Amino acid sequence: MGKKIIIIGGGVAGLSAGIYLQRNGYDTEILEMHRIAGGQCTAWERRGYRFDYCLHWLVGTAFGPFHDLWRETGVITDDTEIINHEVHTRIVDDNGEDFIVYTDIDRWEEYLIDLAPEDMKAIRKMCGHMRRGKGLLPFTNPPELRTAGDYLRGLKGILPALPMILRLNKKNCRDYFRNLGIRNPRISMFFETLYGARDFSAVVFVMMLTWFNQKNAGYLIGGSLPLAQRMAEKYRSLGGRFTGGTRVETIIVERDRAAGVRTVDGHTLRGDCIISAADGHATIFDMLGGKYLTERIREAYGNWGLFTPLVQVSFGIDRKGNSPCPVQTHMTRGRSIGSTPVDLGYSLTDYSFDPTMAPEGKSVMVMRFESPWDLWNDLEGEAYGEEKARIAADATALLESHHPGIGRHIEVTDVATPKTGVRHTGVWKGSYEGFMPSPRNYSSSIAMTLPGLDRFYMIGQWLYPGGGIPPAVQSGRWVAQLLCKNDGKKFLTPERG
Ligand SMILES: Cc1cc2nc3c(=O)[nH]c(=O)nc-3n(C[C@H](O)[C@H](O)[C@H](O)COP(=O)(O)OP(=O)(O)OC[C@H]3O[C@@H](n4cnc5c(N)ncnc54)[C@H](O)[C@@H]3O)c2cc1C
């Protein structure tokens, strides 16, 4: 066997690193604190219903370097069924007025112009931006291994989009929507509340719609848990060892070289190289005691914004779903669910589009809303239980208001809070995609290595603002490429599924 590599964390990033390293002859072991693999890319079963926690859409379901990753890691195989929703979301306000975000740009443009002919010029401009990004593709190789050819190919894709990127580069969605000069109050209101309320990069927003339009950001039938299980299976089939129920407390460092790990139950494991695919903050500040920092890390963990954590209320319903579209976002003012004011609204997903989520003739509906970490940090014991009960009651009443009579059909109600995510995955402050991609950081990243610390790498969602499954899985491939390069090996990719 080759070098012994310890991977801390069996989320999608850790699984990816394990798959590529096993393929290249390394002897890896993944230490995961939870029983099962997948990290935040997960779901849970309750009385025959599956409640999905993560996957809404996955960039790269049709083509491009991310698609290659899915094929190589088992995320997508020839048997995987992929669907592309026609409607990204339907937003409804308290007065019952609605606003639809279509995934097809031509259709959305037509709809918006119908709604606001007076804004035709601004609408055409925005949709034009979304069409112009179509040649943009992520790099296949990590920065350290990119060739002139990689950059030339990248440039070819980026050129048509360059004027748009330069114009939008420093803007968040609110500035972008205002600069477009849309006058129609209904469109402005929906734009401002949906993405405009967050410091969310305009370029990232535009690119998201570009991917939907290209049908390259679909949903995989089965959702998050089967996705993670396919990766775990691929890892095991390549000889990898997955050890669940093992929480790492400390990374052992000897003479500025990572030499092993110590688990919370006192075991020591030694390795030739340590890769942390666990939460970024815990890795840097707890497992390594904050000894190896860079200016970028200080800036990121000190000043960059985070995704506000979510509360998820899942309902198992003993009748078929009949929602007009998969995801509806309800805008509302002055209302709370439990103790959380939901002025930015709450979403309701009817999972009827995925028949694997509920038994025949039944359905799953999931309500999600943002709930700041500060509301949860100190909530424990009875008070925590009471808050969950209040949330369940409020959410059920809201569901009933949208679907009168549904209350009689609810068989299971399950409340997952930001604390649930932190307990099962250790994710810092419940920020499920790490750093919010703002105009200041969306094109930045945190390096995989730390200055002065040898034989150590970090991977996963915390390296790239915006997070998500694609960059997390890509970082697993990249670390394997770097190790192969350092060891003078030709990098091999796993057999495609
Ligand atoms: C509600 C929700 C919706 C989302 N929607 C999407 C979406 O539609 N599309 C998309 O691309 N992404 C989505 N995401 C984000 C995506 O799930 C994450 O960005 C991605 O799964 C992160 O993977 P990761 O491996 O980097 O980190 P994680 O999933 O956080 O994995 C880290 C792993 O390390 C383990 N760990 C932590 N500390 C230790 C320790 N001390 N010892 C041992 N193990 C440890 C954890 O248990 C975990 O398994 C969503 C997430 C959520 C929660």
The ligand as an SDF file (V2000), in Angstrom:
LIG
                    3D

 53 58  0  0  0  0  0  0  0  0999 V2000
  -30.7400   22.7090    3.8750 C   0  0  0  0  0  0  0  0  0  0  0  0
  -29.5710   22.6380    2.9390 C   0  0  0  0  0  0  0  0  0  0  0  0
  -29.7460   22.8230    1.5850 C   0  0  0  0  0  0  0  0  0  0  0  0
  -28.6640   22.7580    0.6990 C   0  0  0  0  0  0  0  0  0  0  0  0
  -28.8920   22.8250   -0.6430 N   0  0  0  0  0  0  0  0  0  0  0  0
  -27.8720   22.5920   -1.4990 C   0  0  0  0  0  0  0  0  0  0  0  0
  -28.1000   22.4600   -2.8950 C   0  0  0  0  0  0  0  0  0  0  0  0
  -29.2430   22.5050   -3.3600 O   0  0  0  0  0  0  0  0  0  0  0  0
  -27.0410   22.2710   -3.7290 N   0  0  0  0  0  0  0  0  0  0  0  0
  -25.7660   22.2020   -3.2480 C   0  0  0  0  0  0  0  0  0  0  0  0
  -24.8400   22.0420   -4.0370 O   0  0  0  0  0  0  0  0  0  0  0  0
  -25.5170   22.3070   -1.9260 N   0  0  0  0  0  0  0  0  0  0  0  0
  -26.5320   22.4870   -1.0460 C   0  0  0  0  0  0  0  0  0  0  0  0
  -26.3000   22.5420    0.3030 N   0  0  0  0  0  0  0  0  0  0  0  0
  -24.9160   22.6400    0.7890 C   0  0  0  0  0  0  0  0  0  0  0  0
  -24.1690   21.3160    0.8130 C   0  0  0  0  0  0  0  0  0  0  0  0
  -24.9090   20.3580    1.5310 O   0  0  0  0  0  0  0  0  0  0  0  0
  -22.8330   21.5360    1.5090 C   0  0  0  0  0  0  0  0  0  0  0  0
  -22.1720   22.6650    1.0040 O   0  0  0  0  0  0  0  0  0  0  0  0
  -21.9150   20.3250    1.3070 C   0  0  0  0  0  0  0  0  0  0  0  0
  -22.6130   19.1310    1.5910 O   0  0  0  0  0  0  0  0  0  0  0  0
  -20.6890   20.4950    2.2010 C   0  0  0  0  0  0  0  0  0  0  0  0
  -19.9070   19.3420    2.1410 O   0  0  0  0  0  0  0  0  0  0  0  0
  -18.5620   19.2170    2.9850 P   0  0  0  0  0  0  0  0  0  0  0  0
  -18.1070   17.8150    2.8450 O   0  0  0  0  0  0  0  0  0  0  0  0
  -17.6360   20.3140    2.6240 O   0  0  0  0  0  0  0  0  0  0  0  0
  -18.9820   19.5470    4.4960 O   0  0  0  0  0  0  0  0  0  0  0  0
  -19.9530   18.7880    5.5130 P   0  0  0  0  0  0  0  0  0  0  0  0
  -21.1140   18.2330    4.8230 O   0  0  0  0  0  0  0  0  0  0  0  0
  -20.1930   19.7740    6.6060 O   0  0  0  0  0  0  0  0  0  0  0  0
  -19.0910   17.5940    6.0360 O   0  0  0  0  0  0  0  0  0  0  0  0
  -18.1820   17.6920    7.0880 C   0  0  0  0  0  0  0  0  0  0  0  0
  -18.1180   16.3270    7.7460 C   0  0  0  0  0  0  0  0  0  0  0  0
  -17.1280   16.3440    8.7620 O   0  0  0  0  0  0  0  0  0  0  0  0
  -17.6490   15.6810    9.9080 C   0  0  0  0  0  0  0  0  0  0  0  0
  -16.9240   16.2100   11.0840 N   0  0  0  0  0  0  0  0  0  0  0  0
  -16.9620   17.4750   11.5560 C   0  0  0  0  0  0  0  0  0  0  0  0
  -16.1420   17.6000   12.6250 N   0  0  0  0  0  0  0  0  0  0  0  0
  -15.5870   16.3750   12.8060 C   0  0  0  0  0  0  0  0  0  0  0  0
  -14.6490   15.8660   13.7430 C   0  0  0  0  0  0  0  0  0  0  0  0
  -14.1330   16.6480   14.7000 N   0  0  0  0  0  0  0  0  0  0  0  0
  -14.2880   14.5660   13.6560 N   0  0  0  0  0  0  0  0  0  0  0  0
  -14.8100   13.7510   12.6830 C   0  0  0  0  0  0  0  0  0  0  0  0
  -15.7060   14.1910   11.7720 N   0  0  0  0  0  0  0  0  0  0  0  0
  -16.0720   15.4810   11.8280 C   0  0  0  0  0  0  0  0  0  0  0  0
  -19.1190   16.0240    9.9020 C   0  0  0  0  0  0  0  0  0  0  0  0
  -19.8830   15.1560   10.6700 O   0  0  0  0  0  0  0  0  0  0  0  0
  -19.4270   15.9480    8.4190 C   0  0  0  0  0  0  0  0  0  0  0  0
  -19.8040   14.6530    8.0240 O   0  0  0  0  0  0  0  0  0  0  0  0
  -27.3670   22.5670    1.2040 C   0  0  0  0  0  0  0  0  0  0  0  0
  -27.1820   22.3550    2.5670 C   0  0  0  0  0  0  0  0  0  0  0  0
  -28.2700   22.3590    3.4290 C   0  0  0  0  0  0  0  0  0  0  0  0
  -28.0580   22.0300    4.8770 C   0  0  0  0  0  0  0  0  0  0  0  0
  1  2  1  0
  2  3  1  0
  2 52  2  0
  3  4  2  0
  4  5  1  0
  4 50  1  0
  5  6  2  0
  6  7  1  0
  6 13  1  0
  7  8  2  0
  7  9  1  0
  9 10  1  0
 10 11  2  0
 10 12  1  0
 12 13  2  0
 13 14  1  0
 14 15  1  0
 14 50  1  0
 15 16  1  0
 16 17  1  0
 16 18  1  0
 18 19  1  0
 18 20  1  0
 20 21  1  0
 20 22  1  0
 22 23  1  0
 23 24  1  0
 24 25  2  0
 24 26  1  0
 24 27  1  0
 27 28  1  0
 28 29  2  0
 28 30  1  0
 28 31  1  0
 31 32  1  0
 32 33  1  0
 33 34  1  0
 33 48  1  0
 34 35  1  0
 35 36  1  0
 35 46  1  0
 36 37  1  0
 36 45  1  0
 37 38  2  0
 38 39  1  0
 39 40  1  0
 39 45  2  0
 40 41  1  0
 40 42  2  0
 42 43  1  0
 43 44  2  0
 44 45  1  0
 46 47  1  0
 46 48  1  0
 48 49  1  0
 50 51  2  0
 51 52  1  0
 52 53  1  0
M  END
$$$$
